[in-house]
Amino acid sequence: MKIGVLGAGVVGLTTAWRLSEAGHDVVLIDRAAGPAAGASGANGAQLSYRYVAPMASPKMLFQLPGLLLPGENAIKVSFTPELVGWGLRFLTACTGAQVARTTAAQLALAELSRLELEHLLGKVPLDFGLRTAGKLVIFRKAADFAAATPGEDEAAELLGPDECRALEPGLTLKTSEFYGGLYTPSEQVGDCTAFCEQLFVKLKESNRVEVRMNTAIGRPVVRNGRMTGIETDHGPVEADLFVLSLGSGARAFAKSCGFNLPIYPVKGHSITVADDVASPLKHSVTDYSRKIVYAPLPGATRIAGFADFQGYDTTPVPSRIAQLKEAAADTFDIAAQGEVEPWAGLRPMTPDSKPVIGPSPLDGLFLNTGQGMLGWTLACGSARLTADLIDGKPPACPSEPFDVRRFQ
């Protein structure tokens, strides 16, 4: 089959690679000049296969009023009809039963993604700073530490403050400032942008992949109830099937296809702090209370966080960048080191935090989008699941939880 993949972020790129490896001819289309121009850019860099709990939860429902009030951890919100509709679905997902189902589905997809990344790298060697650094989650509140559990991961362990500092010497918090941490040694880090750029080069070299960048995607071309092409500013593109991986742009394209896709852009920020040799961190670290992540990369440290609901503007907000700098200085004394690169991106979030993977209501259009804050973690698994479903093979992990019909 000839398959058009809409979007050249990490999800679109891995999907294009998996489909081409399965023997399909692929047309990769994106409006940007290069890959990873959106949320796949300077993201948190953590490949957190064991940390996939949804944003929607009973705990979040309890905390939400406080998060909307002014303060360090406040969520910035601009209410629109689009956000209100998304928010109502979000509230219905804040149940214990829904959290359990979502977490189980995400863990299965994340494990598949880990295996699929290994498979990809066995076929296409790439150098993007991937390493098993282990992840330390630190807790500033006694209640959060008391509720922390290793879950089913037998290698994970709870640590006291002194043990956290011994594990991660760069941690500068005093004993009185936090209660302990949860360490998972199997978690990984990697530079998503470098991964995307190198995979993009490999795709361009493939005789099965046609790349069309700087190409604005317009409306679908529908004949006899089936999508057969898309309009672009460089003329129409026809294919036997299209895969929608446009991130936060997926909702608008779905609307032009005649159906609703409840994806909302959740804005995150990051700074990348350069270092002459390597990051001062040994592990990836998550500050649970502040919802800020730290990842060691070759020659740099990535600090990322926040989840703001303010539409489609990708301009970094100076106050958010300042907060990241302050948090990094407070937690690791690294914010003043080297050159700081600010960034902001829009994570495509569904109300229940699960991606949408499967056939769309429009014949000829397949969906692989809505990975939210776990796009880097779930990309390779989502690509494999997409290829399995398109080829009519038994899915490598349960696919039903990701079906768009849950929102119909």
N, C-alpha and C positions, 0 to 999 in steps of 0.2 A: 504493500500500500504506500501511497504518497501521503504523508501526514504533516500538516502545518502545526508548528509549536509556536504559540503566541506568548512571547516573553522570554528574555534572556537573562533572568536572574538565576539564582542557584537552582530553583525548582525547574525552570524551563530548560536550563542547560543539561542537568542530569537526566531529564526526561528525553531530550533530544538524543543524548548519548545512548540511553538504554533502548530507545526505539530503533536507532540505527544499528545497534549491536544485534537486535532481534531480526534484522533484515529488511527494515522499512527504509524508504527514502524520506528524508526529513527536510522541511523548509523551516528554518528558524527565523522568526521575525520580531523586531523590536524597534521602537522609535528612537532609542538612544544610539549614540555612536559606538559604544562599547558595552561589554557585559557588566552585570552587577551594578547597574546605575541607580537602583532603588534600594529597597530594604536589605539586599544582599551585600551592600557596601560595607561600611565600617561597623558591623554589628558586634554583638558581645563576644564573638569568637569562641564561645564555649559549645562543645558537642556534649550536651547533657542528656545522655540516654536514659538515666534513671530518675531525672527530675522533670516530669512531664505533667504534673498536676495542673488542672485548668484554672484560669483566672476566676471563673464563675464557681463559687462554693458557698456553703453556709457561713463560713468565716468571713469571706469577702462581703457577703450581704450584711453581716453585723458591723463590719468596719467601714462600709461605704459612706454613711453619713459623715463620719469624721474625716474621711479622705477628701471630701468635697469642701471642707472648711479650710481657710488659709492656714498654712504651716509648711514645715520642711517637706513632709511627705504628701502634700496635697496634690490631687490630680487636677490638671488644668482641663476644663471642659467648656466647649461652646455648643450649646444645645441647638439642634436642628431637627426637623422632622425625621431625617434619615437616622440620626443618632437615637432619637426617642424610640423609633420602631425597633432598632437593633437592641436598645437597652431593655425593652420589655421582654424580648426573647432571652436576653442575658439573665434577667431576674428569674425566669422560669427554669433556667439551668442551674440555679444555686441550691440544689438539693444534694443530700448525701448520696442518694442512690445514683443520681446523674454523675456526680464526681467519681464514684467507684467505676461506673461503666466507661466514662471518658478516660480515666487513668489507665484502665486495663487495655483499652484499645490503643492508646498512645504508647504504652510500654511495648506492645507487640510491634507497632510500626517503627518505633525507635530502635528496637533490637534488629529488625530487618534492615533498617538504614545503616546501622553499624556494620553488618555483614556485607551489605551492598557497596559501602564505601571501600571495604577491603577488596571486594571483587573488582571494582572499578580501577583501583590503584594497582591491582595485579595485571590489568590489561593496559592501563595508561599511567605510567609512573609520573607523578606530579610532586612538586616540592613547594609546600605551602605551610611549613611549620607544624605539621601534624605531630602530636605526641600525646602519650597517655600521661598527663600531668597529675591526675587525681583532682578531686574537687572538695574544697572545704567550705561548708556553709556555717557562718558565724551568727550567733544569736545574742542580741543585746538585751532581750527581755527574758525574765525567768520563765514566764508562761510559755513562750515560744520554744525555749530550750527543753522544758518539761514535756512538751508535746512532740518533740522531734523523735523520730524512730528510724532505725536502719531499714525497716520494711523487710522485703524478701531478699535483699542483698546481704549475704552473709559476711562479705568483706567490709561492709560499711561499719563504722564505729563512732560512738559518741566520745567526745574529748572534752576535758576541762580546759580552762583558759591557759594554764601553763603548758598543757599538752599541745594546744593549738599553736602557741608561740614556738614551741620546739619543732613542730612540724613545718610551720611557715615562719622562718626567722624574720621576714620582712614586716610581719604584723607588729604594729606599734601601739595597739590598744592596751590600756592598763587593765589589770584584773577586775577593777571596779566598773569597767566600762562594758563588759560583756560576760555572759554566763557560760559559754562553751561553744562547741561546734560539732558538726556531723561531717565526717570525712568519708568520701567514696573514692577509692584508689583507681577505679576503672575508667573514670571520666576523662575526656580528651579535650584538647584545644587545637585550633587551627585557623589560619587566616583565610576567611571565606572569599575575600576579594582576589587573593592570589590563586586560590583554587579555581574560581570562575574564569579568571583571565587565562590560565593555562589550559583548562578544559576547552575553552572557547577556541584557542589556537588549534588544538587537536581536532575539534569538530570541523573547522574550516579546511583542514587538510584531508578530511574524509571524503571519499568519492560518493558517499551516500547522503551527505549533508550540504544543503545550500543555505548560505547565510545572507539575510537581508537586514542589515542594520540601517539606521537613519531612515526608517520606514514607518510612517505614522499609520496605525491600524484604524480603519474606519468601520463601517457597518458590515454585517454579514451579508453574503449573497445567498439567498434561499430559493430553491426551486423544488416545487412539488413537496413542500414541507420538510425539505432536507437542506442543511447548510452545505453548499458546494464550493464556497469561496469567501474571500473577504475583499473589501475595497481598501486600497491604500493610496497614499499620495504619489506612489509610483506605478499605479495601475493595479488591476485585480490580480489576486493570487488564488489559484484553484488547487484543491487537494481532495483526496478521498475522505479525509477526516481531519479535524482540527482539535488541538488540545489547548485549553485556556489556562495559562499560567501567568497572568498579568498582575499578580499581587493585588495591590489596592485598586488597580484599575479594572479588576475583574467584574466588579459590581456593575459599572457603567456599561461594559460590553455585554454582560448578561441581560441588562435591561433592553439593549438594542436588539437582543435576540428574542425578547418577549417573555422573559421570566425573571423572578427576583432571586438574587443571591445575597444573603445577609452577611456581607463582609464590610467591616468598617476599618478605616486607617487609624491605627493606634501609634502615635508618634513617640519614638524613642530617640535618645541622644547618646553620643559617645565622644570621648576624646582618646586620641592615641598619643601616648607620651614616648618620645624617642629616647633611646639609651645608646651609648656608644658601643656596648658589647652585647648585652642581653637584658631582658627584664629582670628586675630585682626579685620578682616572685618565682617561687618554685612550682606552685600549684595554681589552678584557677580557684578563685574565691568568690563567694556570694555573701554579701551583707544582707541577711534576711530582713532585718527591720527597715533598712533604707532602700531595699530592692535595687541594689547596685552590684554589678558584677565586675570582676577583675580577671583578666586573662593574660598570661605571659606569652608573647610572640617573639620571633627572632628580632632582636634589636629594639623592642618596644613593649609597652604595656597598654592593653586596651581596657578602658574603663567605660562602662555603659549602664544606662538605666532609664527609668521613668516610663510612664504609660499615660500619655495625654490624648484627649479626645477633642481635637481642635481642627478637624477638617483635613484638607489635602496639602497644606503648606509644608514644605520640607526645609524651610529656612531654620537653621539652628537658633534657638532662643538663648540670648546671652545669660539670662539668670540660670537656666538649666546647665549650661556649660560651666558657669561659676560654681554651682553646687557640686558638680562632678569633681572639679579641681579641689574644692574644699574637702570633700569626702575622701579623696585619694590622699591628700596631705594628712588628714586626721587619722586615716586607717593604716597607711603604709609609708607616709612621708616621701611620696614620689611625684606629687603633682608639679613641683617646681623643677624637676629634672628634665633637661632636653627640650625639644620643640614639641608643642602641643597642637594637634590637628583636630579641630571640632567637626562634628558631623551630626546630621539628623536624618532619620528615615521613617517610613510608614510601614508598620507591620500589618499585614492583612488578616484581621481577626474575625473569626466567626463567633457568635454568641456563646457557643459551648466549647470554644477553643480547639475543636477538632477540625482538621482540614476537610475539604470537599473533594473527594476522589471518586470518579465514576461517570457514567453517561449523564448528559444534561437533558432537560426537557426538550431541547431542540435536537432532532436527529442530525448526526454528522458533527456534533460538538461534544467533546469529552472534557471533563473538568479535573484539574489537578492544581488546586489553589487553596488559599485560606490557612496556610501553615502558621500564621501569626508569629509569635515570638520564638517558635521552634523551627523556622524555615531551614536553617543551617543543619540542625539536628535531624530533621525528618526528610530532607530532600531526596537522598538516594533511595530510601525505602518507598517514598511516594512515587518515585520514578519507576521502581520495580513493580509496584502494585498497579500503576497505570498500564505498563506494558503487558502484564499478565491479563488484566481485564480486557484490554483491546484485542489481544490475541486469543481470547477465549480459553486461557489456561486456568487451572485451579490457582486462586490467589495465594501468594506466599505468606500472607497474614490475613486475618479476617477483614473483609472489605465493607461489610454492611454498616458498621458504625460511621463510615465516612460518606455514605450515600446522600446526595442532595435532597432526596425525598423526605428526610427527617425535618426539613424546613418547609415542606409544601403543605 
